[in-house]
């Protein structure tokens, strides 16, 4: 899964309406709002502002009754900082752990939110890649977490993301992308659920078809998309039209 594309999708999921528990907690969290919004639109917040906003959310999260949204936004910012520092596992791994902890707090308050589970999948993928990068680049041996644990936790979070049945565009696209990237690890029911996402994406018209084209061109498991579109001749024809347009543009 492409880091930036995957992250941008999960970030976009954070921009949902949600109150912050308590007036004081809301006031403390205010400095982070613009950063969350910028990330949700695919922007790159200033590093210093990102750190300051993280600190604001950490203070807000300490207040009793803080909403799941604050914890989710804190996870979002910690994971963005980790993404920027992925080549430095000593920096990125603690940030990822902090982000995972914050996201679990968010899910404790809103367990049916598919976007929260999707972000947890992304966090575990980021952790796995940081561990693998360190193993490749390390000049001297260092103690690192077992990447298989992160992979297993990511798979469990993906299952939960499917079970929520969130049918928003960003969640559907992310789930299919995540499923294709770990196809051999999926249990049969999860493969069937992932296959259903192919036709679910077609429900979003041109935007959904363009998302399928992106996944088709970027995944070795593109045959899954072929097989599912073969069941609907009209959608298959539309997909081929969008695919041809992309090929000519390239």
DRENTOR-388208 format. One record per atom (N, C-alpha, C): x, y, z. Coordinates in steps of 0.001 Angstrom, whole numbers, plus 500000, padded with zeros to 6 digits. Layout:
XYZ;...
//
This chain:
500845498805500000;500000500000500000;500879501243500000;500557502174499127;501329503413499069;501147504204500358;502267504574501000;502186505241502302;501398506534502225;501774507396501280;501151508717501263;499672508627500882;499387507804499862;497998507672499439;497160507052500543;497697505979501149;496953505340502216;496732506261503384;497748507019503717;497625507932504849;496633509039504548;496691509558503329;495766510622502975;494319510185503119;494042508919502773;492685508420502907;492277508322504369;493174507772505183;492827507622506592;492697508982507260;493574509918506855;493484511268507393;492127511871507069;491686511716505839;490414512285505448;489262511782506298;489405510563506823;488359509992507639;488246510691508981;489257511439509372;489231512094510679;488305513289510681;487983513811509499;487212515046509434;485722514768509539;485329514287510692;483915514060510961;483517514935512127;482237515259512189;481777516130513253;481784515374514570;482379515983515584;482411515352516895;482755516382517946;482024516360519043;482271517325520101;483402516891520990;484095517827521577;485149517538522538;484519517589523920;484798516561524725;484194516503526043;484639517657526917;483689518489527344;483999519571528264;484471520815527557;484001521980528022;484379523239527381;485861523516527472;486469523209528632;487893523481528788;488726522574527888;488333521306527790;489041520383526911;488962520859525464;487790521375525075;487628521881523709;488526523084523470;488615523944524462;489461525132524315;490927524733524193;491355523742524980;492748523283524940;493080522679523584;492111522007522970;492357521310521694;492291522227520490;491806523451520647;491572524336519504;492786524534518593;494010524680519119;495152524913518224;495381523803517198;494854522615517471;495080521489516557;494100521447515400;492997522198515471;491945522072514465;492443522367513052;493238523420512907;493694523786511567;494641522741510994;495421522108511847;496354521076511383;495594519841510920;494589519430511690;493764518293511297;493084518580509959;492580519788509810;491916520167508567;492897520140507389;494099520671507603;495112520689506543;495479519276506110;495674518383507074;495997516998506747;494855516338505992;493643516634506406;492481516043505752;492343516454504302;492877517604503955;492832518077502572;494096517718501801;494942516881502419;496145516415501741;497320517359501849;497238518338502751;498323519298502914;499437518783503797;500479519601503921;501648519249504726;501858520339505773;501329520169506972;501496521191508010;502960521404508364;503275522605508802;504620522916509262;504989521993510424;506217521447510443;506616520515511504;506441521071512908;506825522339513105;506691522928514438;505234523028514852;504362523375513898;502935523466514191;502359522082514476;502871521090513783;502423519712514002;502754519268515428;503960519569515875;504369519202517234;503543519959518272;503337521251518050;502562522055518987;501115521573519065;500555521197517931;499175520715517908;499056519377518612;500064518533518439;500076517248519151;500060517473520651;500883518406521108;500935518721522535;499586519233523037;498916520040522226;497603520561522620;496589519437522779;496604518492521847;495679517369521937;496027516452523103;497306516295523386;497698515483524537;497171516095525833;497236517411525940;496700518073527134;495186517912527200;494532518068526057;493080517931526024;492649516519526406;493412515518525952;493050514124526198;493130513748527672;493804514549528467;493946514256529892;492695514620530684;491799515413530102;490603515834530827;489553514734530822;488868514536531961;487804513523532000;486715513834530972;486201512787530368;485112512963529423;485522513438528050;486828513454527781;487284513860526452;486703512925525397;486265513475524292;485579512679523276;486538511774522507;485938510775521864;486708509873521000;487369510647519872;486744511742519436;487300512529518343;488670513096518687;488828513580519924;490125514133520334;491192513050520313;490869511877520846;491839510779520832;492171510374519390;491163510354518534;491412510007517139;492285511032516436;492044512310516704;492871513355516100;494304513297516621;494455512952517907;495801512798518469;496535511657517765;495833510551517540;496442509435516806;496854509877515407;495991510624514773;496258511125513425;497564511916513363;497740512829514299;498933513679514287;500188512894514654;500074511982515592;501235511177515964;501685510305514788;500735509774514049;501085508928512905;501689509744511767;501232510975511596;501845511835510590;503293512146510964;503542512408512240;504926512640512677;505765511385512469;505191510224512737;505919508969512538;506214508734511063;505249509056510210;505466508880508768;506641509709508289;506742510929508790;507833511805508366;509182511316508877;509164510536509957;510424510078510571;510643508584510360;509991507996509330;510038506539509202;511457506001509006;512362506801508465;513745506363508267;514547506383509570;513927506838510649;514567506875511966;513687506096512940;513777504772512929;512874503967513764;512918504307515248;514063504772515741;514132505137517161;513195506309517463;512896507100516438;511963508219516585;510549507787516202;510439507097515076;509105506792514544;508360505728515340;509062504718515825;508357503631516508;507648504088517784;508285504905518652;507533505409519819;506329506264519418;506460507031518328;505338507833517857;504194506937517379;504547505864516700;503524504922516238;502817504291517427;503585503872518430;502978503273519618;502036504255520301;502454505510520380;501599506540520970;500333506730520148;500488506724518819;499329506863517943;498369505692518076;498908504492518167;498074503298518336;497300503376519651;497990503780520728;497330503884522027;496184504903521976;496435506038521335;495398507065521217;494225506563520382;494532505841519300;493449505333518457;492626504283519183;493267503474520017;492515502494520791;491589503190521798;492055504291522350;491193505076523235;489985505606522452;490238506067521230;489140506561520396;488142505448520097;488642504256519808;487761503143519483;486996502648520702;487583502824521871;486857502453523087;485603503308523244;485675504551522772;484524505434522846;483609505352521646;484129504871520510;483329504782519278;483736503519518516;483406502338519057;483890501082518467;483313500747517105;482211501382516729;481585501061515442;482072501964514317;483043502809514585;483518503740513561;484555503052512666;484169502795511431;485064502098510506;486344502846510247;486273504177510233;487468504972509968;488515504787511056;488068504585512294;489016504376513388;489775503072513227;489069502022512860;489750500742512624;490666500827511411;490241501567510388;491092501736509206;492396502436509572;492313503458510436;493528504154510846;494450503222511639;493855502317512407;494665501362513161;495382500399512211;494717500006511138;495371499189510106;496581499933509552;496375501200509208;497470502009508663;498627502103509656;498319502299510937;499359502430511956;500206501162512035;499545500013511984;500293498753512069;501120498522510803;500605498941509654;501395498845508422;502630499739508502;502443500929509021;503558501863509169;504612501287510104;504153500651511171;505077500039512132;505857498894511478;505161498052510731;505826496943510052;506905497443509092;506597498483508333;507548499003507365;508730499693508047;508481500336509179;509581500961509915;510531499900510465;509969498799510951;510797497704511469;511617497087510340;510982496864509195;511695496273508056;512788497203507547;512502498491507518;513504499455507059;514708499464507984;514472499414509285;515584499420510229;516422498163510087;515763497029509861;516496495777509694;517407495828508472;516981496543507438;517772496637506213;518909497640506365;518618498788507004;519562499896507030;520504499889508229;520198499088509238;520986499161510469;522451498810510215;523346499648510693;524785499379510590;525198498392511674;524598498535512847;524853497609513952;523512497043514393;523495495816514936;522237495219515368;521552496070516441;520252496185516350;519480496914517350;518271496071517738;517777496291518944;516588495584519405;515348496252518820;514547495458518112;513342495985517476;512166495071517801;510946495601517756;509768494748517950;509668493713516832;508950492650517097;508706491621516091;507660492135515105;508066492277513844;507155492799512841;505932491930512636;506016490641512963;504881489741512776;503730490097513709;504049490647514873;503004491057515804;502205492212515204;502916493201514646;502242494336514017;501387493875512842;501877492913512066;501109492402510940;499824491727511408;499938490935512475;498756490247513008;497741491245513557;498225492267514244;497317493279514794;496667494093513677;497431494351512614;496864495055511470;495769494247510799;495979492933510699;494970492064510087;493698492029510931;493862491973512248;492693491977513124;491924493297513003;492660494405512941;492007495714512791;491276495791511450;491850495194510408;491183495192509105;489877494410509170;489888493284509860;488656492523510026;487585493373510713;487981494098511752;487033494951512450;486526496078511544;487419496618510711;487014497671509779;485941497167508821;486057495911508394;485028495334507527;483732495083508291;483850494631509526;482662494287510307;481809495507510643;482404496694510663;481608497892510936;480657498213509798;480960497725508600;480158497965507396;479997499446507094;480995500208507391;481023501616506989;481149501642505470;480196502272504784;480176502268503325;480536503623502723;481239504450503484;481720505716502920;482841505429501924;482998506316500960;483958506101499886;485365505835500415;485856506696501295;487232506573501768;487475505256502483;486510504818503294;486686503573504038;486643502377503097;485705502379502157;485611501267501205;486904501141500403;487403502263499904;488625502227499111;489805501741499945;489909502249501167;491020501852502018;490962500361502346;489758499872502678;489643498444503024;490057497562501861;489631497909500643;489992497091499489;491500497150499247;492078498322499347;493521498476499174;494266497626500200;493863497732501467;494531496975502528;494359495477502338;493182495054501894;492935493628501677;493784493085500532;493867493821499433;494669493367498297;496143493249498666;496617494130499529;498040494126499880;498424492959500781;497437492295501396;497707491152502284;496783489985501942;496513489820500643;495511488861500182;495749487447500696;496993486991500680;497285485614501070;497034485359502549;496973486420503345;496751486265504781;495283486258505163;494409486612504231;492997486778504552;492278485442504686;491387485389505669;490515484230505788;489450484293504690;488836483153504356;487874483134503238;486765484172503357;486197484370504539;485100485338504656;485581486753504369;486851487029504739;487372488373504517;487693488588503041;488117487540502360;488325487660500913;487002487952500213;485949487277500637;484639487529500037;484173488956500306;484422489430501525;484041490801501863;484828491800501028;486112491510500817;486944492398500010;486481492404498555;486114491238498041;485608491172496667;484360492044496503;483514492052497517;482294492846497435;482589494339497351;483752494748497861;484114496162497821;484358496652496394;484707495741495487;484958496140494100;483689496755493505;482591496021493568;481336496554493028;480794497680493897;481115497662495187;480681498760496055;481309500071495595;482561500032495167;483220501247494684;482565501780493417;482029500895492593;481384501366491360;480160502225491665;479626502113492871;478462502910493268;478781504400493315;480083504740493379;480492506139493489;480806506770492132;480382506118491050;480544506705489725;481994506831489302;482318507952488646;483666508143488102;484727508110489196;484421508683490347;485387508678491438;485706507259491887;484674506426491988;484895505038492374;485657504267491319;485335504515490036;486046503824488963;487518504239488922;487781505514489128;489170505961489132;489940505354490302;489253505158491431;489893504485492557;490212503044492196;489292502374491502;489561501005491070;490712500947490081;490795501926489190;491913501980488249;493233502115489003;493265502985490013;494480503146490821;494883501824491465;493917501137492057;494206499868492724;494611498800491708;493951498802490576;494245497828489521;495683497967489030;496105499201488818;497452499444488302;498529499263489373;498136499368490638;499133499332491702;499233498036492473;498373497055492184;498362495826492972;498617494595492124;499467493680492606;499648492406491909;498374491558491926;497457491907492828;496204491155492923;495093491765492075;495473492431490990;494463493097490153;493465492115489551;493820490843489507;492913489831488967;491627489727489788;491703490116491078;490487490117491901;489479491116491325;489970492281490943;489106493304490345;488550492800489015;489402492156488218;488944491587486943;487790490616487155;487957489709488107;486941488677488329;485610489269488791;485666490260489650;484420490834490156;483717491683489105;484461492433488319;483843493249487280;483278492390486154;483778491170486033;483274490269484990;481814489896485234;481333490111486451;479937489775486773;478967490882486380;479491492023485946;478636493155485569;479213493776484298;478622493449483161;479188493869481869;479200495388481715;478176496058482223;478117497515482084;479230498183482895;479417497744484113;480475498311484946;481854497943484398;481975496751483831;483249496349483229;483597497269482063;482608497569481229;482848498447480079;483247499850480541;482583500339481573;482909501674482102;484313501684482685;484661500610483401;486009500507483971;487064500525482872;486858499763481825;487828499709480734;487974501067480063;486894501817479989;486951503166479427;487824504070480295;487638504004481635;488447504829482543;489902504367482544;490112503076482422;491473502543482381;492186502991481113;491490502952479985;492084503389478724;492415504874478771;491551505660479356;491806507093479489;493072507334480312;493248506567481394;494448506716482214;495701506325481431;495596505248480652;496747504782479888;497148505807478836;496166506422478167;496474507437477157;497072508690477778;496587509031478978;497111510217479677;498545509998480114;498883508725480432;500251508436480878;501206508348479717;
//
